[in-house]
Amino acid sequence: MTDVLEFDNTIGVDVKGDLWSCIEIPASAEFFGTKKTVRVDATVDDVVLSNVGAMVTGRGGHMVSLSAKVRKSLGKDLGDAVHVTIVRR
């Protein structure tokens, strides 16, 4: 089993009808081996996020939140595409 997951996705996860500034991690329950919150290191485009929580989506997957500061660093917002690398801690 690999400890690194790399994928492209868009910013924005629907959580109970609200669009959150998060990135959904595909096949995350299988990757992490759990449906609970886990700690990860993430790289979004060229912005490094160390030791962040991959929160549960409520649909059996996980997501990483992007603060306004991170989105500004990326120059991106809801609906924009990003390249993500997730490393299990």
PEUR-V378733 format. One record per residue. N is the residue number from 1. RES is the residue in three letters. SS is DSSP state (hx for helix, st for strand, lp for the rest). PHI is phi in whole degrees, 0 to 359 (999 if undefined). D_FIRST is the distance of its C-alpha to the first C-alpha in whole Angstrom. Layout:
BEGIN
<<N,RES,SS,PHI,D_FIRST> <N,RES,SS,PHI,D_FIRST>>
END
This chain:
BEGIN
<<1,MET,lp,999,0> <2,THR,lp,277,4> <3,ASP,lp,258,7> <4,VAL,st,235,9> <5,LEU,st,234,11> <6,GLU,st,236,14> <7,PHE,st,198,17> <8,ASP,st,250,20> <9,ASN,st,202,22> <10,THR,st,254,26> <11,ILE,lp,283,27> <12,GLY,lp,131,28> <13,VAL,st,233,27> <14,ASP,st,283,29> <15,VAL,st,239,29> <16,LYS,lp,51,32> <17,GLY,lp,92,34> <18,ASP,st,256,34> <19,LEU,st,267,32> <20,TRP,st,265,30> <21,SER,lp,277,29> <22,CYS,st,229,25> <23,ILE,st,241,22> <24,GLU,st,282,20> <25,ILE,st,263,17> <26,PRO,lp,292,16> <27,ALA,lp,52,13> <28,SER,hx,290,13> <29,ALA,hx,298,13> <30,GLU,hx,289,10> <31,PHE,hx,297,8> <32,PHE,hx,275,10> <33,GLY,lp,76,10> <34,THR,lp,204,14> <35,LYS,lp,252,17> <36,LYS,lp,261,19> <37,THR,lp,300,19> <38,VAL,st,229,17> <39,ARG,st,265,17> <40,VAL,st,220,16> <41,ASP,st,254,17> <42,ALA,st,233,18> <43,THR,st,239,20> <44,VAL,st,248,22> <45,ASP,lp,53,24> <46,ASP,lp,246,25> <47,VAL,st,261,26> <48,VAL,st,267,23> <49,LEU,st,242,23> <50,SER,st,267,22> <51,ASN,st,52,21> <52,VAL,st,257,21> <53,GLY,st,275,21> <54,ALA,st,267,19> <55,MET,st,278,21> <56,VAL,st,284,21> <57,THR,lp,272,23> <58,GLY,lp,94,25> <59,ARG,lp,240,23> <60,GLY,lp,93,20> <61,GLY,lp,242,18> <62,HIS,st,230,18> <63,MET,st,213,20> <64,VAL,st,246,21> <65,SER,st,280,25> <66,LEU,lp,243,27> <67,SER,lp,292,30> <68,ALA,hx,301,33> <69,LYS,hx,297,33> <70,VAL,hx,294,30> <71,ARG,hx,299,31> <72,LYS,hx,294,34> <73,SER,hx,300,32> <74,LEU,hx,284,30> <75,GLY,lp,72,34> <76,LYS,lp,224,32> <77,ASP,lp,213,32> <78,LEU,lp,310,32> <79,GLY,lp,91,31> <80,ASP,lp,276,30> <81,ALA,st,278,27> <82,VAL,st,221,24> <83,HIS,st,254,21> <84,VAL,st,235,19> <85,THR,st,239,16> <86,ILE,st,246,14> <87,VAL,st,240,12> <88,ARG,st,293,11> <89,ARG,lp,268,14>>
END
